[in-house]
Amino acid sequence: MKIEVFSDFTCPFCYIGKRELERAIDIAGYTGLVEIEYKAFQLDPDIPKVNAPTFYEAMAKKYDITLEEVKEMVKGIGMRAMEVGLDYEFAKMSTSHTEKAHRLAKWTQQFGKATAYTEALMAGYFKEGKDVNDDDFLLKVIAKLNLNVEEAKKIITSADFSEALEQDRYDAQQLGVQSVPFFVFENRYGIKGAEPNEVFVKTLHQAAEKAGIQPIIKIMGNGESVCADGVCKL
């Protein structure tokens, strides 16, 4: 079963949605049966690449409100994140230009590391306030994934994979994707936003049925109280 995920590394609901999807795959019994492809969706391509404003400053300017009003406004997002085990550090976060990070993500995909890369960037940004446009941070992630750091440096300083990002933008336009996260299941079903877990589970089952996939039975408990071959364990 294939799932396409349109998201941005600095989108708070994208990280929450990622967690909900992963949890739903486990609950529904499709672990190892799902191929996830991350599609680039830059929320704000005009964010400065250097000296970017803090998360709070950017929100205050965008909505023309005070910093205190921003802090009150994002409390709900923080509480939603905690529901899936995430602790957002808004005070540490700056806004980040994500084009470079998305190009590097396309490169990691060919090694089957795009999911791990995405998790590392989102965790660094939301939990530690890392700048996903910072070369040092990106290369440290690449090193932890045991990928070629020198090759990654070339991608960071070039325009490599820019066409892949353009293709993602085109795909988003064709599907009418205007906000993220946006999940496409088997090119048939879509989920907009970080919906409750049961929505993901239901959609997984529907997509699996169309794909002809059966869930794997998940064994609960220790499995010791059984009888087999005429013998019962006591």
N, C-alpha and C positions, 0 to 999 in steps of 0.2 A: 504494500500500500504506500502510495506516495503522498506526502504532505508538503506543500509549498508555504513558507512563512515569510510574509512581507513584514519587515521590522527595521528599527534603527537602534543602534547601541545605546543611545541616550534617552530612549523612550521608556518611562517608568512602567507603563502598562505592558510594554513588550516583554520585559523581564518577568512580570507576573504571569502573562499569558504563556510564556515559555514553560514556566513551572507547572501551570495547570495542564498543558498539553502532555508534558512528561509524566505527570502523575496519572493522568487519564489513560495513557498508553499502558502503564503498569497495572492499573486497576482493571482495565478492560481485557487484559490478557494478550496484548499485541507486542510485547517486548521482543525485539529482534525481527519483527515483521514489518517495520515501518521505515521508509526512507524519507528523511527530512531534508529539504533543500531551502536554505535561507536566501531570500531575495532582498536586495538592497532597496531601502526607501529612506532617503534623506529628509528628515523633518524640516530642516532649515539649512539649505545650502549656502546661505548668506552669512552664517555665523563666522566671525573673524577667526582666522587660523592661528593668530597670535594675540595675546592679551584679551582673550575672550572673557566676557562678564561672568560672574558667578551665576549659579542656577537661580538664586533668589533675586539678584539684580535683573536678570533677563526676564523673569516672570513679572517683576514689578513694572518694568518698562512696557512689556507686552500688554498687560491688563490695566496699566495706569493706576496702580495701587501702591500702598506702602509695603515695606519689607515685612512689617508685622502682619499685615493682611495676607501676604504671600504665605508666611509660615502657618497661619491659621488655615489657609486654603488647601495646603498640601497635606494636612494631617490625615485627611481621609485616604489619600493615596498611600501614605505610610501604614495606615491600619490595614488596608487591603493587601499590601505587600507582606505584612506580618502573618496574614492568614495562610500564606503559602511558604512561610519560613524565611522570609527575606526582611532584613533590617536596613532600611534606606538611611543614608547619612547625607541628607540634603544640604546641611551646613558646610560640608566638605566639597560639594560638587561645583564644578564650573561647567559652563556650556562648552561643547567641543564640536569642532568640524569633523564630520565622520566619513568623508569621501575616501580618504587614505585608508582608513580602517576597513571600509567595504571592499576596496580593491584587493587588499591583503586577504580578506575573507574568501574571495573568489579563488585566490591562489591556494589557500589551505584546503579548499573543497576537493581538489584532485587527489589529496592524500587521505581523505576521509576524516579530516580534522576540523571541519567547519563548525560542528556543534560544540566541540570542546573549546575552540577559539572564541566563539560567540559567548559561551558561558564565562570564560576568563575575562573578556572585555567588559561584559555587563557587571560581573561581580566586582571587578576593579573600580568601575565607574560609580556604581550605586553604593557599594559597601565601604570603599576606601577613598573615593574622590579622585581617582586617577583620571588623567586626561587621555582620551582615546585618540587624540591627534598627536600625542607625544611619541616620537620615534623610539626613545629608550623603553617606554612602557610596552609598546607594540613588539619590539624585538625581544624583550624579556619573556613575553607570552609565547612568542615563536620558539624561543630556546626551550621553554618548559614543555612544549609540545614535541620536542626533539625533531624540529624541522630546520632546514638550512638557513641560518641567520644571514649569511652573506647574500644568498639569493633573495631573501626578504628585503634586505637593504636596497637592492636594485629595484624591486617593485615599488617600494616606498618613494623612491626618488624619481620614478618614471611615470609614464601614463599607462602602464600595463594594466589590462583588465578594465579599462575605461569603457570599452565597447560592451563588456558584460554588464556593467552598471546601466548603460544606455538601454540594453535589452530588458533589464529588470524594470526600468521606468516605463518602457513601452508596454510590457506585460501588465503592469499595474494600471496603465491607462485603458488597456483593452478590457480589463476586468472591472473597471470602475472603482479601483481602490483609491480612496482619498484620505484614509486615515489608517493608522497601524496601532496594534498588530492586526494583521489580516491573515487568516489561515484558509488554504484551499486544499480540500481533501479529494484526491483522485480526480482533480479537475472537474468536480461535480458539485461538491458541497462547500460552503464557505462559512466561516465564523469571523465576525467583526468584533474586535476588542477582547479583553481578558474576561470572557464569560465564566460563569460558575462551572465547576468541574463536571457536573452532570451533563452539561451541554456538550462538552468535549467527548465524554464517554459515549453519549448517544450518537454523535456524529461519526465517531470512530466505527461503531457497529454498523451504521448505515453504509459508510464507505467500504468497509471490509466485505459486506454482503455483495456490493457491486463488483468488488475486485475478486470475489470468490475465495476469500481468506477466512479461515476459522480461527478463533482465539485459542491461545494455549491455556490449558487448565493450570491454574496456580494452586499448588499444594499448600494448605494451611496446617499449622500445628506441627508436631514432631513425627507423626506417622508411625508410632510405635505400637499402638493398640490394634493389631491386625491379625488376620488368619490367612495362611497361604500353604498350599501343598499339604493340607491335612494337619497343619500345626498352627496353634494359636500362641502368640507371645503372651507371656504372663508377667 
